[in-house]
Every structure is written in structure tokens, then in C-alpha cells.
Amino acid sequence: MNAELLAVLQPYPRVAFDLDGTIYDTRDFERPALAAVAAWLRERSARELPGIMEALWTRRERDRHAPGLFDEQLALHGLPLEWGAECRERFHAHGAEELESAASLRPLLDTLECQGIRIALVSNGPPALQQRKLERLGVVGTFDARIYCDPAMPERLKPSPWAWQQLAGWRGADETAYVGDDAVDAAFAAAGNARFVDFRFRSPSYAD
């Protein structure tokens, strides 16, 4: 459990969380998912495609909010750009089994719940994928409310205040904090007049 984060959140009767990079280390899902896509590309193209996994990961780390994750590498290796759609589908369909044994904020969430603090989740991402991640992490039942901002409806994506509107009943007039790991989350917190708590979960399984 992160004792410092717990101390920051305890004064707030309502706390909402981002998912990716906040509840767990994004690398625990995205590295295996990207590896699966890279393996499919090698099989589909019947080529070795040296360095493609590392390049995809570097691109994802550099700007995870930018579209076209796979397009640059497809072009670089002379592969059809129309394969990008299936790459995205395969990435989003990854089973996320790795998260069943991954470190996460689950102990902290359980502590907040035991202390009577109401918690919710607001996450950008395909709803089926984000729900699967929560199930693998074992934290689905911890949240009073789960709001998935679907990329298929860009007007709902954070930092749009749409998710705050969905949480109006859960939140009431209580002072609220939002825990997230990047500038989009900070802007989302501001859009909802909530205290932004900057936190990035880093798994102890990595060297950093």
C-alpha cells in the first residue's frame, strides 16, 4: 500500500481514480499486448521485422494519447497500412491474464472502502477492455461507479466533463479528489472542480 497516497486521500469522502498507469502499471498489460501484435505481424508478413516490438513500445510510451500507434511501423516495414485496424483490434482483445498476478493499488482501495470513503473509476478506453482489466486485477466490486469513456465517442473522452455528469448522483455535494497520472487527468479534475492527485503506479517487477 502507498501510505503517502492514502494520507492525501483520507480527508476526501469521494475519490475517483484513473485506471491505466494509476491503479496498476500500464506496462503489465501493454507490453504483452504489443508483443502479441508483433508476433501476429511477423506471422502474417512471414518476415522477422527486427526491432518492431521495441519500436511499438517506445512509441506508446512517448505519447499514448496520439492515434495511429501501429501506422508508423507498418509503413517503415513496407506492410499494408490497412493492417492497422486489425492490429488495434488484437491489442484491445488481449486477454490481460498477466494482470491476475500484477501488483496494483488493490490494498489501498480496500483500505479506503473500509474507512467509508466512496470510490469510483473514470477511464478512457474501450469499455470491454477496461472492464476485463478490472476483472483480472480483482477490483471490479471495489468501485461504487465505473465510467468508461469510449474512444468511439470522442466527445466523452477525458478531459471532457461528461464523466463528471454521470457521477453527479454518486458525488453529491461532497468534496472530491481525482487520482491520475498525466496532464489529461489533471485537466479532467479541473473540469470537475475536483482536487487532482498526481500518482503513477510503478510495479516493483521493473528496474525503475
N, C-alpha and C positions, 0 to 999 in steps of 0.2 A: 504494500500500500504506500502511496505517496503522502507522507504526513504533512508536508508543506502545502500541497494542493488541498488536502482535507481541511486544514486550518483556514485557508482562504474561503472555502465554500460554506463552512458551518454557519456563518451568520445569515445565509440566504435560505428562505423557506422553499424556494423554487429554483432548481438548477437544470438547465438544458445542456446537452452535450452534442458535439460533432461526433462522427464515428471514425472515419479513416484518418489515422495519424494521431487520434486523440484517445479513443477507447483502447486501441491496440496499435502496434507498429505496422504501418502500411506495407512494409517490406515483407511481412509474413504472409500476406496474400499476393501481392503484386509480383514478387519475384517468381514464385511457382507458376502463376497465371501467365506471365510473359514467357517463361521457359516452355510452357505447353504450346503457346502460339508459335514460338520459334521452331519447336520440333515439328509442328504441323507444316510450317512453311518449308522446312528442309525436305519433308516427305513429299509435299505437293510439287515442289520445284525439282526434286531429285538432285539438289545441289547442297553443298556443305554450308554455304552462307556464313563464312567465318566472321565472328565478332558481332553477329546480329543481336544476340541476347543482351550483351553488354551495352550496345548502342541503344536498344529499346529502353533499357533501364535508365541510362543516362538521360535520355530524352524525357522520360516520365518524371524523373527527379527534378529536372531543370524547370519544367512548367507543366504540372499535372492538370491545369485548367485549360490549356490550349488544345484545340481539336486536332485531329489528324495524327494521332500517335504513331500509326504504322506507315503513313504515306511516304515519309522521307526515306525509310529503309527499303520499302518496296521499289521506289524509284532508283535508289542507289544501286540495288542489286538487279535492276532490269526486270522486275517482276510486275505483273499487271496491277495497276492501281485499284482495279475493281475487287481485288482480293482483300482490300482494306475492310470492307464491310464484314466479311467472314472472320477476319482477324478480331475485329471488335466483338462480334458475337461469341467467338470462342473465349476471349478474355472474360467477358461478362458471364459466360456459362461455367467458368471454372468452379469446381465443387467446393473449394475452400476448406477441404479436410484438414489442412495444416493448422487452421485456427483452433481446432479442438484441443491442441496441446500448446497453443501460443500463450505467452504472457499477456496480460491485459489489466485494465482498471477494474476488473470484476470485484476484487476485495473492497476497493474504495466505494464502488456503487452499492455494495451490500451494506457497508457501514452507514452511508448516507440514508439508505432506506430504513435501517434500524433506528436511526436517530430522528425519524419522522420527516425528513426532508424529501419533498416530492421531486422526482426527476423525470426528464423527458429526453427524447433524442430527435435531432434535426440533422438530416444528412442529404447532401446532393448525391444522386446516383440512381441507377435502375432499381426500382423497388424490390424485385425478386432477388437481385444480387445482394442488396443491403440487408434484406431480411435473412438471407442464407448466412451471411457473415455473423449476424447476431445469434442465430441458432447455433452455429459452430462454436462461437465464443461462450455460449451458455448464459446469455444475459437478456434474452427476449423478455422474460417476465419481470425484469427489474424496473422497466420503464412504465410510467403511467400512460405515456403517449409516445407514439413513434411517427414522425413525419418524414416521409421520403419525398424529396424534391426531384422529380423525374426529369432527366435531360430531354425527354421527348416533349416537354412543355417548358421551354426555356424561361418563360415569364415567371415561373415558380422557383427557379433556382436561387439559392443564396447568392448574393445578399438581398434579394427581394424580400420584402416584409411578409410575403404570402404565408410562410410557415408560422409567423407570429399570429396572424389572423386565425389560423387553425388551432393555435394553442390558447386562444383568449379565455376559453372556459377553464382550462387547466390552470392557467396563470392567475386569473382574477386580478386583484389589485396588489398582489404580493410582490415584493422586491425580488428580482430575478437575476441570475447570473447565467452567462453562456460560456461554455468551455470549448475552445477551438484552437487550431494550430497554425492559422495563416491569416493573411490580410482579408480574404473573403469572409472568414468567420468574424473578424473584428468589425467589418462593415455591417455584417448581419446583426451583430449585437447592438451596434449603434442604431440600426433601423428599428429595433425593437425597444430602444431605451433600456437596455439591459447592461449589466456590468460585464465587460469582456475579460475573461481569464485566459491568458495565453499559456497553453500547455501542449507539448508534443510528447507522446508516449514513445520511448525508445526501449526496445527489447534488450534484455541482458544477453541474449544469444549472439548479439553482434559486437564487433570490436569497439565501436564508438560509444 
